[in-house]
């Protein structure tokens, strides 16, 4: 290749390289916006954790006692089980040594067994709590089921999008523009947190009659958030 064509190639490439090296111009008339919407729904899912503890010198005996207590509770709970309405699941089952104050020898054994009952039929779960005699209530929680959340997701998302569009319309009008186009957008939400009650005993006695667990689930808030940016147009 002769020197002239090579020089021509270099002269042609240099302006292109200079153009590529220049930073892109900052976008003009861009507004960042965020909008949200909230819908109130019932906490329709109840979870009750039953548990018991045993302590003794013999590990085998402690384990058998835990198993007997859990088996009796499972028999009662399985009789009331219905898919989606009242579901039964075993939880933690542990056995650990208990050491002397000096930690040199095993002084005994302690163990824990748990049973989880959950579902939409809070009244049935409450009545069951009065019939389980071998375990006590460790935790109670109320939350929004996935089915209930799915029903309102579309509604709350549409409300958030409408609020975002209204904000974009106001921004364009207030800044003297005729309209706007969407540059980027993100749509998200916030899961309602479950509500936990304080631990309590499984049976409430009054005059020798076992009573069901009081139930008051309350409400939860389902939230949708839309954020992004719009390009204002003349």
C-alpha positions in Angstrom: 0.0 0.0 0.0 1.4 3.5 -0.9 1.7 6.2 1.6 -1.1 8.4 0.1 -3.9 5.8 0.6 -2.6 5.1 4.1 -2.6 8.8 4.9 -6.2 9.1 3.5 -7.4 6.3 5.8 -5.8 7.9 8.8 -7.3 11.3 8.0 -10.8 9.7 7.6 -10.5 7.7 10.8 -9.4 10.6 13.1 -12.6 12.7 12.8 -14.6 9.6 13.4 -12.6 8.7 16.5 -12.9 12.2 17.8 -16.7 12.1 17.4 -16.9 8.8 19.2 -14.7 10.1 22.1 -17.1 13.0 22.8 -19.5 12.4 25.6 -23.2 12.1 24.7 -25.3 15.1 25.2 -27.3 15.1 28.5 -31.0 14.5 27.9 -33.1 17.6 28.0 -36.7 18.1 29.4 -36.7 14.7 31.2 -38.7 14.4 34.4 -38.4 11.6 37.0 -41.6 10.6 38.6 -42.9 8.1 41.1 -46.5 7.2 42.1 -48.1 4.6 44.3 -51.5 3.1 45.2 -52.8 1.2 48.2 -55.7 -1.2 48.6 -56.9 -2.5 51.9 -57.7 -6.3 52.2 -58.6 -8.7 54.9 -55.9 -10.9 56.4 -57.5 -14.2 55.4 -54.7 -16.6 56.2 -54.1 -17.8 59.8 -51.1 -19.7 61.1 -50.9 -21.3 64.5 -47.7 -23.0 65.8 -48.2 -25.5 68.6 -45.2 -26.7 70.6 -44.1 -28.6 73.6 -40.9 -29.1 75.6 -39.7 -32.2 77.5 -36.7 -32.6 79.8 -35.2 -35.7 81.4 -32.2 -37.7 82.2 -32.8 -40.3 79.5 -32.6 -39.2 75.9 -34.8 -42.1 74.7 -37.5 -41.3 77.2 -37.6 -37.6 76.3 -37.8 -38.5 72.6 -40.7 -40.9 73.2 -42.6 -38.3 75.2 -42.2 -35.7 72.5 -43.3 -38.2 69.8 -46.4 -39.2 71.9 -47.4 -35.6 72.4 -46.9 -34.8 68.7 -48.8 -37.9 67.5 -51.8 -37.1 69.7 -51.9 -33.6 68.3 -51.5 -34.8 64.7 -54.4 -37.3 65.1 -56.7 -34.4 66.2 -55.5 -32.0 63.5 -55.6 -34.5 60.7 -59.2 -35.2 61.4 -60.1 -31.6 60.8 -57.7 -31.0 57.8 -59.1 -29.6 54.5 -56.9 -28.4 51.7 -56.6 -24.7 51.7 -58.9 -24.3 54.6 -57.0 -26.1 57.4 -53.7 -27.6 56.6 -51.4 -29.5 58.9 -47.6 -29.6 58.9 -45.0 -30.9 61.4 -42.4 -28.4 62.4 -39.2 -28.6 64.5 -38.4 -31.8 66.3 -35.1 -31.5 68.2 -33.3 -33.3 71.0 -30.2 -31.7 72.6 -28.0 -32.6 75.6 -28.1 -30.4 78.7 -24.7 -30.0 80.3 -23.6 -29.5 83.9 -22.6 -25.9 84.9 -19.0 -26.7 84.3 -19.8 -28.2 80.9 -17.8 -31.3 81.5 -20.6 -33.8 81.5 -24.2 -34.4 80.2 -26.7 -33.7 83.0 -29.8 -34.5 81.0 -31.7 -34.1 77.7 -34.1 -31.5 76.5 -36.2 -31.5 73.4 -38.9 -29.6 71.4 -41.6 -30.7 69.0 -43.8 -28.3 66.9 -46.9 -28.6 64.8 -48.1 -25.9 62.3 -51.8 -25.5 61.5 -52.7 -22.9 58.9 -55.4 -22.0 56.4 -58.3 -19.7 55.6 -60.9 -21.2 58.0 -59.8 -19.2 61.1 -62.9 -20.4 63.0 -62.0 -24.1 62.4 -58.4 -23.5 63.4 -59.6 -21.7 66.6 -61.9 -24.6 67.5 -59.1 -27.1 66.9 -56.8 -25.2 69.3 -59.2 -26.1 72.1 -59.1 -29.8 71.2 -55.3 -30.1 71.1 -54.4 -31.1 74.6 -50.8 -32.2 74.4 -49.3 -29.1 72.8 -49.6 -25.4 73.7 -49.7 -22.4 71.3 -46.3 -20.8 70.7 -47.1 -18.4 67.9 -50.1 -17.0 66.0 -49.8 -15.1 62.8 -52.3 -13.5 60.3 -51.4 -12.7 56.7 -52.9 -12.3 53.2 -53.1 -15.4 51.2 -51.6 -15.5 47.7 -55.0 -15.9 46.1 -56.4 -12.8 47.9 -53.2 -10.9 46.9 -53.5 -11.9 43.2 -57.1 -10.7 43.1 -56.2 -7.1 44.1 -52.8 -7.0 42.3 -54.3 -5.9 39.0 -56.5 -3.3 40.6 -53.8 -1.7 42.7 -51.3 -1.8 39.8 -53.8 0.0 37.5 -54.4 2.6 40.2 -50.6 3.2 40.5 -50.2 3.5 36.7 -53.1 6.0 36.5 -51.5 8.1 39.2 -48.2 8.0 37.4 -49.8 9.2 34.1 -51.7 11.9 36.0 -48.4 13.2 37.5 -46.8 13.2 34.0 -49.8 15.2 32.6 -49.5 17.7 35.4 -45.7 18.1 34.9 -46.1 18.7 31.2 -48.8 21.3 31.7 -47.0 23.1 34.5 -43.8 23.3 32.5 -45.6 24.6 29.4 -45.3 21.4 27.3 -48.0 19.9 25.2 -47.4 16.2 26.2 -44.9 13.6 27.1 -43.5 10.2 26.1 -42.4 7.5 28.4 -38.6 6.9 28.6 -38.4 4.1 31.2 -40.6 2.7 33.9 -40.5 0.2 36.8 -43.6 -1.4 38.4 -43.2 -2.9 41.8 -45.1 -3.7 45.0 -44.8 -4.3 48.7 -45.9 -7.5 50.4 -48.0 -6.9 53.5 -46.2 -8.1 56.6 -47.8 -10.8 58.7 -49.1 -9.8 62.1 -47.9 -12.0 65.0 -49.6 -12.2 68.3 -48.0 -12.9 71.7 -47.5 -16.5 72.8 -50.4 -18.0 74.7 -51.7 -21.3 76.0 -53.7 -23.4 73.6 -56.6 -23.9 76.0 -58.7 -21.2 77.7 -60.6 -22.7 80.6 -63.8 -21.3 82.1 -65.7 -23.5 84.5 -64.0 -26.6 83.3 -65.1 -26.0 79.6 -62.4 -25.6 77.0 -62.8 -22.6 74.8 -61.6 -21.8 71.3 -58.8 -19.4 70.6 -60.1 -15.8 70.1 -59.7 -14.7 66.5 -59.3 -11.2 65.1 -57.2 -11.1 61.9 -57.7 -7.4 60.9 -56.7 -5.7 57.7 -53.6 -5.4 55.5 -52.4 -2.9 52.9 -51.4 -4.1 49.4 -49.2 -1.5 47.7 -48.0 -0.9 44.1 -45.4 1.6 43.1 -44.6 2.9 39.6 -41.4 4.9 39.0 -39.6 6.1 35.9 -39.0 9.0 33.7 -40.8 10.9 30.9 -39.7 13.0 28.0 -41.6 16.3 27.9 -42.6 17.4 24.4 -43.5 20.7 22.8 
